Amino acid sequence: MNRIMIAGTSSGVGKTTISLGIMRALSNRGLKVQPYKVGPDYIDPSYHTFITGRYSRNLDPYMLDEERIKYIVKSVSDDADISVVEGVMGLYDGFGTDIDNCSSSSVSKMIKTPVVLVINGKAMAASAAAMVKGYMDIDRNVDIKAVIANNVRTESHYSIIKKSVEKYCDVEVIGYFPPNSDFSLESRHLGLVPMAEMDNLSEKFAKLGEEIEKYIDIDRLIEISSADDIESEFDIDNELEKRGLYEKSKGLKVAVAMDRACNFYYRENLEIFEKLGIEIEYFSPLEDKCVPDADFIYIGGGFPEIFSEELEKNSGMRKSIYDAHINGTPIYAECGGLMYLGKTITDSEGNTRDMVGILDGRSEMTSRLKRFGYCIGEAKEDTLLSNKGDTIKGHEFHHSIFCGDEKCVYIMKKIRDNEVVDEWEGGYSKGNTLATYLHTHFYNNLDCIKNLIEKAVEVKNSR
């Protein structure tokens, strides 16, 4: 199976634009392209999916061990012609000072994938060689096969960079890309604006793919992509069977919020429901009249503050979710879902809107990130997902705070280089509802799914 990773020397170097353009150029050739994203980001994968027509997958070595990462890659790429992995931050940036801790480079080694390094060629000539050489020498086990120079305006400038890098670094330069504001993507406080909110993407990405073909040697990129097979000792079907979840899940139905306000989900989290035969009914908190009649409800993250006026106006939906909670239906909500389940949201302009009101608290937008990065949650008591003492790995990044009288049910810790560098409390459990800022990938603790399903069955049988 051919694979290639597009990694950058740093954040902001242009690897997302280059990655999207390469995916589109490959797709234009009729190839089946399987996309991936290193790290926890939700938004970049939504663009990948839009371009390739295949669900992009997160390869996050904080939440997923090596065997799980290899399983995801192997299980979804068998029928693809080529896999394209977009890196995160700089090639060696991860969690803490260890370059093998949650970095793109570490993932490239796990899945035996060669790297194309994207550099910012602006205002640089032969010095580009020094930069590339440093990236190659710090870990010779990372298979850097080629370089692309971004932000290069002219052929003559590109020629100097190409000749210098190839002279001193023993690696080929397979193209460049000039700056072009036509391909810039709108941004927001957590990164790019989600695909669901942007218009004219088809035209923009079509043109991007055409331009990439002009400046980057796509034929050579295909040639240097890897064909090494990978195997994994992990198998999701076996893990679900060991927990008896196929039998327990018979006849269950889950309602999943999915629209412009709520759309942050790891694909595998939803696929677990599909594998178990659980019926999934998607609903829109913005547009539907009420939540579907289901055995449990899953409300993912997003940007409810952007759509708070519309969410407030849809009082029928808010009441139906509140009533489901009162009737004991299990509800699990992450980040934006937590904000939606509180009493109010106050946006960045000071407007306060009514929300569902299950939780006795309010969300207020802040000018700076309140939490950013990987962390673990240790349950102080039994919750919808966890038994007391259980831990869940995940990540938080949000521009809001939740204020109120609800008690927290998790002790949150950020551990870096084996030291606890921050500690706080989070997550709110009320009846059969659990809401938390923590985004998690269910593969990292499948007992979360077991606990959720068992509670759904218990409530269903009691009715």
Helices and strands as residue ranges (DSSP letters): E 2-8, H 15-28, E 33-38, H 43-52, E 57-59, H 66-77, E 82-90, H 104-110, E 115-120, H 127-137, E 144-150, H 155-169, E 172-177, G 181-183, E 187-188, E 191-192, G 195-197, H 201-215, H 218-224, H 236-242, H 245-248, E 253-257, E 262-264, H 267-275, E 279-283, E 296-299, E 301-302, H 308-313, H 315-326, E 331-334, H 336-341, E 344-346, E 352-354, E 361-365, E 371-379, E 391-398, E 400-404, E 408-416, E 419-430, E 433-436, G 442-444, H 447-462
